[in-house]
Amino acid sequence: MQQANEASAEKQCANDLKSWTGWPTVKGSAVPNIKIGVSTIAGMLTRADSGVQVTWRSYYDIAGTGGAPSSCDQPFESAIKSLSQTIQGSLPTGVRFVNTDASAIHFVDVMSAPGPQNLKSGN
């Protein structure tokens, strides 16, 4: 019974995410605006510092609320991957992209690290 409830909850999360505007194919998608925003911001940063690096943390639970229930892990993972790809693909050539989720390090570690040599580039 518990597995059936978990499967139902995961399906509900997946259904809820179908209309999320972060998908490139959904009607009213925010992706074109995200691409423009990322490109604009990264362009300004690059003009200020040609060695700029973008460190991406897809989700940080600053409020300590625990985020979504575990039954939403798979649907959210797909959404986060899509958003990460949109952001990375919108960066100008030469801008280093570091995905802290892919590097299995903690956000606090990134913020307190002495330099980018401690980070692993994400894909």
KADA-V453928 format. One line per field, one symbol per residue. ss: DSSP state (2 for helix, 1 for strand, 0 for the rest). phi: phi as a letter, one per 30 degrees, with the letter a starting at -180 (. if undefined). psi: psi as a letter, one per 30 degrees, with the letter a starting at -180 (. if undefined). A space follows every 10 residues. Layout:
ss->???
phi->???
psi->???
This chain:
ss->0222222222 2222222000 0000000000 2222222222 2222222200 0011110000 0000000002 2222222222 2222222222 0000011110 0000002222 2200022200 000
phi->.ddddddddd dddddddecd ddddcddied eedddddddd ddddddddad cebcccbdbb dddidjidde dceddddddd dddddddddc ddejddcccd dddhbdeddd dcddadddcc ddc
psi->eeeeeeeeee eeeeeefegk gfkffkkgkf eeeeeeeeee eeeeeeeejf gkkkkkjekj iffgffallf fgeeeeeeee eeeeeeeeff klkfkkkjjf efghlkeeee ffkflffflk kl.
